[in-house]
Amino acid sequence: MQILLDKDALNEVKQALSGLSKNIPNIQSRALNKTMIGVRTDKSAAIRSHLNLKKTYVDKHITVKKSFPSNVQGSVNTKSKRPGLMMFGGTKALKKGGVSVKVLTSGATVTLKHAFVADSKGATHVFQREYTGKAKMFKPNFAYAKLPKKYRYPIYRLAGPSLAEHIGQKKVIAEISILAGERLIKNANSQVEYELSKM
């Protein structure tokens, strides 16, 4: 997903800066870059208000493509990769077996009885074995890891909904776009005042 602030949106600012024509590209670029940093903050907050994800994970997956005076446009991009359950706050392995996890901020904490936590490729994930045939009742404290290989595999990583599944909703996009417009006007005014102060 991308939120773009195109040149049409910046033309209004340009008209207001006729007295500073030679500095317009610099003013626009700086104002847009500050605005996009704010948009990133708004997107992160919107995602975390719905998904119980760690802030560091969300912020890492929202990137800003900077604007330059020679090309006054930029974007705030959200990667749509599905986060593993370990990225959700409070996820933990239980002593009696299984994994406790809370995916939605407003949802309940649930226990995944057949899940387990393990390291893979330098990272910690929540896994579950792929059961075939009739499901077996979960046995607390049973040494599943010591079973023969044919009973332990295959396994698959458990993940939650992607960031884009929430941020891509029309209502959320509209709210962030309104905030972006307000930020752009405020930042443009601030940059104009800065340029005038140097004259």
Backbone as numpy.savetxt, mean C-alpha at the origin, in Angstrom:
# Nx Ny Nz CAx CAy CAz Cx Cy Cz
-2.30 0.52 -10.17 -3.14 1.71 -10.17 -2.26 2.94 -10.17
-2.71 3.99 -10.87 -1.98 5.25 -10.88 -2.96 6.41 -10.66
-2.52 7.39 -9.90 -3.24 8.67 -9.80 -2.36 9.70 -10.48
-2.82 10.26 -11.57 -2.02 11.19 -12.36 -2.57 12.60 -12.24
-1.69 13.56 -12.09 -2.06 14.97 -12.12 -1.50 15.52 -13.43
-2.37 15.67 -14.42 -1.88 16.01 -15.76 -1.72 17.52 -15.93
-1.28 17.91 -17.12 -0.98 19.31 -17.38 -2.22 20.19 -17.37
-3.37 19.63 -17.72 -4.60 20.43 -17.71 -4.88 20.96 -16.31
-4.63 20.09 -15.31 -4.86 20.50 -13.92 -3.90 21.59 -13.50
-2.75 21.65 -14.14 -1.73 22.63 -13.76 -1.84 23.94 -14.54
-2.63 23.94 -15.61 -2.77 25.16 -16.41 -3.39 26.30 -15.62
-4.30 25.96 -14.69 -4.93 26.99 -13.86 -3.87 27.69 -13.00
-2.94 26.88 -12.49 -1.85 27.45 -11.70 -0.98 28.35 -12.59
-0.77 27.90 -13.82 0.08 28.65 -14.75 -0.50 30.03 -15.03
-1.82 30.12 -15.18 -2.46 31.40 -15.47 -2.28 32.38 -14.32
-2.23 31.80 -13.12 -2.09 32.67 -11.93 -0.65 33.13 -11.73
0.23 32.58 -12.52 1.65 32.89 -12.35 2.24 33.65 -13.53
1.42 34.38 -14.24 1.88 35.05 -15.44 3.05 35.99 -15.17
3.09 36.54 -13.96 4.18 37.45 -13.61 5.49 36.74 -13.32
5.44 35.44 -13.20 6.63 34.67 -12.91 6.85 33.62 -14.00
6.61 34.00 -15.23 6.56 33.05 -16.34 7.81 32.19 -16.47
8.98 32.78 -16.29 10.20 32.00 -16.48 10.41 30.97 -15.37
9.77 31.17 -14.23 9.91 30.25 -13.10 8.77 29.24 -12.99
7.80 29.34 -13.89 6.61 28.48 -13.80 6.95 26.99 -13.77
7.80 26.49 -14.68 8.10 25.05 -14.63 8.67 24.60 -13.28
9.56 25.41 -12.70 10.13 25.06 -11.40 9.06 25.06 -10.31
8.21 26.07 -10.34 7.14 26.17 -9.34 6.19 24.99 -9.45
5.77 24.70 -10.67 4.85 23.59 -10.89 5.46 22.26 -10.44
6.71 22.05 -10.81 7.36 20.78 -10.49 7.49 20.58 -8.99
7.93 21.62 -8.28 8.09 21.52 -6.83 6.74 21.32 -6.15
5.74 22.06 -6.60 4.40 21.93 -6.01 3.84 20.53 -6.24
4.05 20.00 -7.45 3.54 18.67 -7.77 4.25 17.59 -6.95
5.56 17.71 -6.79 6.30 16.71 -6.01 5.85 16.69 -4.55
5.65 17.88 -3.97 5.16 17.92 -2.59 3.75 17.35 -2.49
2.94 17.62 -3.51 1.58 17.10 -3.53 1.58 15.58 -3.58
2.44 15.02 -4.41 2.47 13.56 -4.55 2.94 12.87 -3.29
3.83 13.51 -2.53 4.22 12.96 -1.24 3.01 12.89 -0.31
2.18 13.94 -0.36 0.95 13.95 0.43 -0.04 12.90 -0.04
-0.13 12.71 -1.35 -1.02 11.68 -1.91 -0.58 10.30 -1.43
0.71 10.09 -1.40 1.23 8.81 -0.90 0.78 8.58 0.55
0.86 9.62 1.36 0.42 9.52 2.75 -1.07 9.21 2.83
-1.88 9.88 1.98 -3.33 9.66 1.97 -3.67 8.24 1.55
-2.96 7.74 0.54 -3.22 6.38 0.06 -2.86 5.34 1.13
-1.74 5.56 1.80 -1.32 4.64 2.85 -2.36 4.59 3.97
-2.84 5.77 4.37 -3.84 5.84 5.44 -5.14 5.17 5.02
-5.54 5.36 3.75 -6.79 4.77 3.25 -6.71 3.24 3.25
-5.57 2.71 2.86 -5.39 1.25 2.83 -5.41 0.69 4.24
-4.68 1.34 5.15 -4.57 0.82 6.51 -5.85 1.02 7.33
-6.73 1.89 6.88 -8.02 2.04 7.56 -8.93 0.84 7.28
-8.60 0.10 6.23 -9.41 -1.06 5.83 -8.68 -2.39 6.08
-7.40 -2.42 5.73 -6.61 -3.64 5.90 -5.66 -3.48 7.08
-5.57 -4.49 7.91 -4.77 -4.45 9.13 -3.29 -4.71 8.82
-2.78 -3.95 7.87 -1.40 -4.14 7.42 -0.44 -3.24 8.17
0.81 -3.67 8.25 1.83 -2.86 8.89 2.17 -1.66 8.01
2.35 -0.50 8.63 2.60 0.74 7.90 3.86 0.64 7.03
4.90 0.02 7.57 6.14 -0.09 6.80 5.93 -0.86 5.50
5.09 -1.88 5.55 4.83 -2.68 4.34 4.05 -1.86 3.32
3.01 -1.17 3.77 2.17 -0.39 2.86 2.98 0.72 2.21
3.73 1.47 3.01 4.52 2.59 2.48 5.55 2.11 1.46
6.10 0.93 1.70 7.11 0.38 0.79 6.53 0.10 -0.59
5.23 -0.20 -0.65 4.60 -0.58 -1.92 3.82 0.56 -2.58
4.02 1.78 -2.09 3.47 2.96 -2.75 4.64 3.84 -3.16
4.87 3.97 -4.44 6.04 4.70 -4.93 5.64 5.96 -5.67
6.52 6.95 -5.62 6.30 8.24 -6.28 7.27 8.40 -7.44
6.72 8.71 -8.61 7.55 9.05 -9.77 7.62 10.57 -9.85
8.81 11.13 -9.59 8.98 12.56 -9.44 8.75 13.34 -10.74
8.40 14.58 -10.54 8.24 15.54 -11.64 9.50 16.38 -11.76
9.78 16.87 -12.98 10.93 17.73 -13.23 10.47 18.94 -14.04
11.18 20.07 -13.94 10.80 21.26 -14.70 10.68 21.00 -16.20
11.48 20.06 -16.70 11.43 19.74 -18.12 10.27 18.83 -18.48
9.66 18.24 -17.48 8.53 17.32 -17.71 7.64 17.35 -16.48
6.71 18.32 -16.48 5.91 18.57 -15.28 4.74 17.59 -15.20
5.04 16.39 -14.82 4.00 15.40 -14.54 4.63 14.28 -13.70
3.81 13.61 -12.95 4.31 12.54 -12.09 3.19 11.59 -11.75
3.50 10.58 -10.96 2.48 9.60 -10.60 2.77 8.99 -9.24
1.73 8.50 -8.59 1.84 7.78 -7.32 1.30 6.38 -7.58
2.17 5.40 -7.56 1.81 4.05 -7.97 1.69 3.09 -6.79
0.70 2.21 -6.85 0.49 1.20 -5.82 0.66 -0.18 -6.42
1.60 -0.95 -5.89 1.78 -2.32 -6.36 0.63 -3.18 -5.87
0.19 -4.11 -6.72 -1.00 -4.91 -6.38 -0.66 -6.30 -5.86
0.60 -6.54 -5.51 0.99 -7.85 -4.99 0.22 -8.17 -3.72
-0.22 -9.42 -3.59 -0.96 -9.83 -2.40 0.00 -10.04 -1.23
-0.19 -9.35 -0.12 0.72 -9.47 1.01 0.51 -10.78 1.76
1.61 -11.40 2.17 1.52 -12.60 3.00 0.90 -12.26 4.35
0.34 -13.25 5.01 -0.36 -13.00 6.27 0.56 -12.47 7.37
1.87 -12.70 7.25 2.79 -12.18 8.25 2.87 -10.66 8.21
2.42 -10.04 7.12 2.46 -8.59 6.99 1.29 -7.91 7.72
0.36 -8.70 8.22 -0.79 -8.14 8.94 -0.47 -8.10 10.43
-0.83 -6.99 11.06 -0.52 -6.79 12.47 -1.08 -7.87 13.38
-0.25 -8.39 14.29 -0.71 -9.36 15.27 -0.67 -10.81 14.82
-0.25 -11.08 13.59 -0.19 -12.47 13.12 0.86 -13.23 13.93
0.48 -14.40 14.45 1.44 -15.17 15.26 1.05 -16.65 15.30
2.08 -17.48 15.46 1.85 -18.91 15.63 1.40 -19.16 17.07
0.46 -20.07 17.24 -0.06 -20.38 18.56 0.61 -21.62 19.14
0.81 -21.64 20.45 1.46 -22.77 21.10 0.66 -24.06 20.90
-0.64 -23.94 20.88 -1.49 -25.13 20.73 -1.62 -25.56 19.27
-0.99 -24.80 18.38 -1.03 -25.12 16.96 -1.90 -24.14 16.19
-1.57 -23.94 14.92 -2.32 -23.01 14.09 -1.73 -21.61 14.15
-2.37 -20.69 13.44 -1.89 -19.31 13.36 -3.05 -18.36 13.58
-2.82 -17.35 14.38 -3.83 -16.32 14.65 -3.58 -15.14 13.73
-4.63 -14.62 13.07 -4.45 -13.52 12.13 -5.70 -12.64 12.09
-5.48 -11.35 11.86 -6.57 -10.39 11.68 -6.29 -9.61 10.40
-7.08 -9.83 9.36 -6.85 -9.23 8.05 -7.50 -7.85 7.93
-8.76 -7.74 8.30 -9.48 -6.47 8.19 -9.39 -5.69 9.50
-9.20 -4.39 9.39 -9.09 -3.55 10.58 -10.34 -3.65 11.45
-11.49 -3.72 10.80 -12.76 -3.79 11.52 -13.23 -5.22 11.74
-12.43 -6.19 11.30 -12.83 -7.59 11.41 -12.34 -8.24 12.69
-12.66 -9.52 12.84 -12.28 -10.27 14.02 -10.97 -11.03 13.79
-10.30 -11.37 14.87 -9.11 -12.21 14.80 -9.55 -13.66 14.68
-8.99 -14.36 13.72 -9.39 -15.75 13.49 -8.17 -16.66 13.63
-8.44 -17.93 13.91 -7.38 -18.92 14.03 -7.46 -19.88 12.85
-6.36 -19.98 12.12 -6.26 -20.92 11.00 -5.61 -22.18 11.56
-6.40 -23.19 11.84 -5.94 -24.35 12.60 -4.84 -25.15 11.91
-4.91 -25.26 10.59 -3.93 -26.08 9.89 -2.74 -25.28 9.35
-2.71 -23.98 9.63 -1.62 -23.14 9.14 -0.42 -23.21 10.08
0.75 -22.83 9.57 1.95 -22.80 10.39 2.89 -21.72 9.85
3.80 -21.26 10.69 4.76 -20.22 10.33 6.12 -20.87 10.06
6.74 -20.48 8.96 8.05 -21.03 8.61 8.82 -20.03 7.76
10.14 -20.19 7.76 11.01 -19.33 6.94 11.18 -19.93 5.56
11.20 -19.05 4.55 11.41 -19.50 3.17 12.08 -18.38 2.38
13.21 -18.68 1.80 13.95 -17.73 0.96 14.24 -16.42 1.71
14.65 -16.57 2.96 15.05 -15.40 3.74 13.92 -14.59 4.33
12.69 -15.08 4.25 11.54 -14.36 4.81 10.63 -15.33 5.57
9.84 -14.78 6.47 8.92 -15.60 7.26 7.52 -15.50 6.68
6.87 -16.63 6.49 5.53 -16.65 5.89 4.62 -17.60 6.67
3.34 -17.46 6.38 2.34 -18.40 6.91 2.01 -19.38 5.78
2.12 -20.66 6.07 1.86 -21.69 5.07 0.73 -22.60 5.51
0.21 -23.34 4.55 -0.77 -24.39 4.85 -0.55 -25.54 3.88
-0.68 -26.76 4.39 -0.52 -27.92 3.52 -1.76 -28.09 2.65
-1.53 -28.56 1.46 -2.63 -28.79 0.54 -3.17 -30.20 0.77
-4.32 -30.25 1.41 -4.91 -31.54 1.75 -5.72 -32.08 0.57
-5.58 -33.36 0.33 -6.39 -34.03 -0.69 -7.18 -35.13 -0.01
-8.32 -35.44 -0.56 -9.16 -36.45 0.06 -9.97 -35.88 1.21
-10.44 -36.72 2.06 -11.29 -36.31 3.17 -10.49 -35.52 4.20
-11.02 -34.39 4.62 -10.33 -33.54 5.58 -10.20 -34.23 6.93
-9.06 -34.06 7.57 -8.82 -34.65 8.88 -9.03 -33.60 9.96
-9.48 -34.04 11.12 -9.65 -33.11 12.23 -8.28 -32.67 12.74
-8.14 -31.41 13.02 -6.87 -30.87 13.50 -6.52 -31.44 14.88
-5.26 -31.82 15.07 -4.81 -32.37 16.34 -3.79 -31.42 16.97
-4.13 -30.78 18.06 -3.17 -29.88 18.71 -1.91 -30.63 19.14
-0.77 -29.95 18.99 0.52 -30.48 19.42 0.98 -31.72 18.65
0.31 -32.03 17.56 0.74 -33.16 16.74 1.95 -32.76 15.91
2.94 -33.61 15.81 4.19 -33.29 15.11 4.03 -33.48 13.61
3.30 -32.55 12.98 3.07 -32.65 11.54 4.39 -32.60 10.75
5.38 -31.85 11.26 6.64 -31.69 10.55 7.43 -33.00 10.46
7.10 -33.96 11.33 7.83 -35.23 11.34 7.16 -36.31 10.48
6.05 -35.97 9.87 5.37 -36.93 9.00 6.22 -37.19 7.75
6.04 -38.31 7.09 6.74 -38.56 5.82 6.47 -37.45 4.82
7.42 -37.21 3.93 7.36 -36.10 2.99 6.07 -36.07 2.19
5.57 -37.25 1.80 4.37 -37.29 0.97 3.15 -36.72 1.68
3.20 -36.67 3.03 2.08 -36.11 3.78 2.29 -34.63 4.11
3.53 -34.17 3.98 3.84 -32.79 4.33 3.75 -31.82 3.14
3.81 -32.33 1.93 3.77 -31.49 0.74 2.65 -31.93 -0.18
2.17 -31.01 -1.07 2.65 -29.63 -1.25 2.09 -28.68 -0.19
2.76 -27.55 -0.03 2.28 -26.49 0.85 2.18 -25.21 0.03
1.38 -24.27 0.49 1.26 -23.00 -0.22 1.18 -21.86 0.78
1.69 -20.73 0.34 1.73 -19.53 1.18 0.35 -18.90 1.25
-0.06 -18.49 2.43 -1.35 -17.83 2.61 -1.16 -16.32 2.53
-2.04 -15.66 1.79 -1.93 -14.21 1.58 -3.30 -13.54 1.73
-3.26 -12.25 1.97 -4.48 -11.47 2.10 -4.78 -10.73 0.81
-5.80 -9.87 0.81 -6.16 -9.10 -0.39 -5.07 -8.10 -0.74
-4.95 -7.80 -2.03 -3.92 -6.86 -2.48 -4.28 -5.43 -2.10
-3.28 -4.56 -2.08 -3.51 -3.15 -1.76 -4.45 -2.51 -2.76
-4.31 -2.90 -4.04 -5.12 -2.29 -5.10 -6.59 -2.65 -4.98
-6.90 -3.78 -4.33 -8.30 -4.18 -4.19 -9.09 -3.15 -3.39
-8.41 -2.48 -2.45 -9.09 -1.45 -1.67 -8.93 -0.07 -2.29
-7.69 0.27 -2.63 -7.42 1.62 -3.13 -8.06 1.85 -4.49
-8.41 0.77 -5.21 -9.00 0.91 -6.53 -10.50 1.19 -6.53
-11.12 1.20 -5.37 -12.55 1.49 -5.29 -12.82 2.95 -5.66
-13.90 3.17 -6.40 -14.20 4.50 -6.91 -14.33 5.53 -5.78
-14.96 5.14 -4.68 -15.16 6.07 -3.58 -13.82 6.51 -2.99
-12.91 5.55 -2.83 -11.60 5.85 -2.25 -10.80 6.74 -3.19
-10.83 6.43 -4.50 -10.11 7.23 -5.48 -10.63 8.67 -5.47
-11.95 8.83 -5.40 -12.54 10.17 -5.40 -12.07 10.98 -4.19
-12.04 10.34 -3.02 -11.62 11.04 -1.80 -10.16 11.47 -1.90
-9.31 10.59 -2.40 -7.89 10.89 -2.51 -7.66 11.98 -3.56
-8.43 11.95 -4.64 -8.29 12.96 -5.70 -8.66 14.35 -5.18
-9.70 14.43 -4.36 -10.11 15.72 -3.78 -8.99 16.26 -2.89
-8.44 15.38 -2.05 -7.35 15.80 -1.18 -6.14 16.22 -2.00
-5.88 15.52 -3.11 -4.75 15.86 -3.97 -4.91 17.25 -4.57
-6.14 17.57 -5.01 -6.40 18.90 -5.57 -6.18 20.00 -4.56
-6.63 19.75 -3.33 -6.45 20.74 -2.26 -4.97 20.93 -1.93
-4.26 19.81 -1.91 -2.82 19.89 -1.63 -2.08 20.65 -2.74
-2.46 20.41 -3.98 -1.80 21.05 -5.11 -1.94 22.57 -5.05
-3.15 23.06 -4.77 -3.38 24.50 -4.67 -2.55 25.10 -3.53
-2.57 24.42 -2.38 -1.82 24.91 -1.22 -0.33 24.94 -1.50
0.19 23.88 -2.11 1.62 23.82 -2.40 2.03 24.80 -3.49
1.16 25.01 -4.47 1.46 25.98 -5.53 1.53 27.38 -4.95
0.58 27.73 -4.08 0.60 29.05 -3.44 1.87 29.24 -2.62
2.28 28.18 -1.93 3.48 28.26 -1.11 4.72 28.49 -1.97
4.78 27.82 -3.12 5.92 27.98 -4.01 5.95 29.36 -4.66
4.77 29.91 -4.97 4.70 31.26 -5.53 5.20 32.27 -4.51
4.78 32.13 -3.28 5.23 33.05 -2.23 6.76 32.96 -2.06
7.27 31.76 -2.18 8.73 31.58 -2.08 9.45 32.32 -3.20
8.95 32.19 -4.43 9.59 32.84 -5.56 9.48 34.37 -5.44
8.33 34.85 -4.97 8.15 36.30 -4.80 9.08 36.85 -3.74
9.33 36.03 -2.69 10.20 36.48 -1.60 11.63 36.70 -2.07
12.00 36.06 -3.18 13.37 36.20 -3.70 13.52 37.40 -4.63
12.38 37.99 -5.03 12.41 39.12 -5.98 12.61 40.43 -5.24
